[in-house]
Amino acid sequence: MTTLTTFPEKNKCPQVCTDIGAFKKAEKTPEQVKEEIQLAENAKANTTTAAKITIPELQDLDPTMVNSTLREEHLPQLQPAADGKVDWTPLGNMTGTRPRVSKYSVSRYSLSEWRRHNEEVLDSSVITESNIIDYNAKTSMMQAFGNVDKQQNDNNERLKQKARDIYRWKVEVERACKAITEEVELLEIERQRLKGASRVLMLPESISKECLDLRSNRSEPDLVSDLAEQELIKEMKLVSEVRATLKNTLDKIEEQMAINKAAKHRIEYDWCDKTTAYETETTNIGLNTKTNTIMFRPGATRFGDYTAPVEYWEYFCRENVQNCEAARQKSADLRGSLNAILVNGGRKLRNQADRTDMAIAETVAITQELCTKLEETLRHTLQRIADMESLIDDLKDSIKKMDAAMKLAQTRLDNRNTSRPHGENVRDLPHLGLIEEVKKIHETVSSLLGQLKKAEKVRQDLMEKRIVLEKDIASKRKTLNIDRDRCGMVRSHYPSALELAGY
């Protein structure tokens, strides 16, 4: 049975009505009522005893007949008392005033009044009514406490069921909150990875641009649009395409990150609300009529400003969890596509870098082979130049030697023409032979001079060829230095596929 708790006067509500029976102050205390009941019972017992002693013949009669007989009996006229005053008058019944009692006046009431008073005292209607009221009050109290206990038990069960529902949704919301929190952290890792890949992407771009700038410094004969240059240009275009793809992906990730954070904020807010509601329900379940913290709360039966039906609460909880899960799934799909984009982009750049390295290596090999051939040609040219110079020297020596022969022949002819007398100066065979010798020597000298001129011209051509070969060799060596040494050193810092993928 539930017991009522008595609160101090300061805890009572000041607006409680005082005219309601439950709060109306009784005219008599229970002790006074008990005392009056005891006095009435004593008076009834005394009256019964007196009736048995004075009127024994009425014992065999019906009590109702006796009462009616007593009521109908006429009283004698009252006489004045010794002081000349009447003890009882009809006005005394109306006003309730009685004369004072003195030694001359003993009777204040009439016999009928005395009997009526005894009937009123012996009347059991008040006792019966009190018994009825007692029974009704106790029954009402039992029913009231039973109804209150039943209502409290029912509400306790409802509160427990509501607490279980809130706890179930709290667990779901907590699981969704944990999942979206992990997803936000994973997406943040992927975002940093994407930013790292974007920063790493600056290295291939700068390497390709540096290689193109270095190859633009080649000598004029080697400024050709070869395979290596074409691959470098393709590499630059591929880097631009990958950069644009990463930028678009980063924008999508930033947008998804904002969606995830908004969903995380909503689910955390919902989790806080459900935690507070669960603690409130748990506190309410733990309250009882003996709890020291309960008190009157005026206006507690009013609904709040933001109350909603249960169906909306279920729909809100389900929709909130579903929206959070949808955002998490979309973010997970985006992370999967991001990984594929980074891996594919890194693989493409690495493959293009390998093709560019192969093209540069092929160009270097061709240039090296050509440079070797040019060096061999230069050595052969230098040898021919040396041979031509020796030949020229020999021709000059030969021509000089022809001068001595020419001098000898011409001296002999001149001696024969000037020293022989008249008849001796004839065109004989020696003379003709000397003339023929001079002619042959002159032809030989002319031929040697022609050969000397040709030799000198060839030597000049060889010298020019030597200059061209030396320039080409210098150009090829510069090209080799650019392609093999400088571009090779620059491209040795080209990032790997894992670095390009953001790892």
C-alpha angles and dihedrals in degrees: 000000000000115000125212119241119227113222128199119261091255091061095055118106110254092216097061111128115244096200095068115103093237091059102030113116113242118242092224133032120240090251091056091048091051091048092051091048090050091049091049091051091049091048091050091050091050093048092051092051093049092050091053092050100044102034109033093156091064094061092084093051129087112270091228091054091049092051092049091047092050091049094050095049113111117233120225119249112274117240127216116266125244091277090054096253128122113239096211132029131171087249089064090061090053100042098032091229121135130193117253118270115246138163090270098048119057106153116067100164135051122243093248090051090049091051092045088051090052091050090051091049093046093045108120097195092099091050090047090047089048090051090049091047090047091051093044092046093049091045090048091048091049091047091045093050090043092050091045091049091048091048090048092049091047092048090046089055091046091049091049091049090048090048089051091050091048091047091050092052090041089057090048092048091046090051091048090046091051091047094049091045091053089045091052090051092047092047090049089053090050090047091053088046090052091049089049090051089050090051092046088050089067089068098061089044093052091044093053092045091047091050092050091048091049093048090050087065092064119119118270098259090056098045093110132139095245130169093270092057091048091051091049090053090049089049091054091050092048091050090052091050093049091047091053090049092050091048092053090046091049090052090052091048092050090051092046090047090056090049091049093049091049090050090046091051092050094046092047090049089050090048091052090050092049092046090052092045091048092050089048092051091046090051091049091049090053093052121098138163091275095054113118095217099062118104143153111290112191113215094017091130093063119101117242124252093253102040118137136187121269092249091059090048091054091046092048093050093047094045093048092052092044093050090049091049091047091052090048092049092048090050091049090051090049090051090052092050090046091056090050091048093050094045093046092045092049091047092050093048092047092049091048090048090052091050090049091049090050091049091049091046090050090049090049091050092049091046091047092051091047091048090052091051091048091051091050090048090049091051090049090047092050089050091051090047090054090047091049091050090050089047091050090050090050091048091050090049090048091050090049090051090050087057091062092048090047090049091049094049094043091046091052091048092047091050091049092048096047105029103045116090125236104284094032094059096092135144096251129161096269090052092048089045091053090048089050089047091053089048093050092046090051091049091047092050090048089050092047091048089051090050090047091052091049091046091051091048091049090048090052090050090049090050091051090047089050090054091049091047092048090050091048091047090050090048092049091047090050089049090049090049091052098042101034104031110023100030089039091052092047094047092048086076092057108131122247126245092262092052090048088051090057099256 
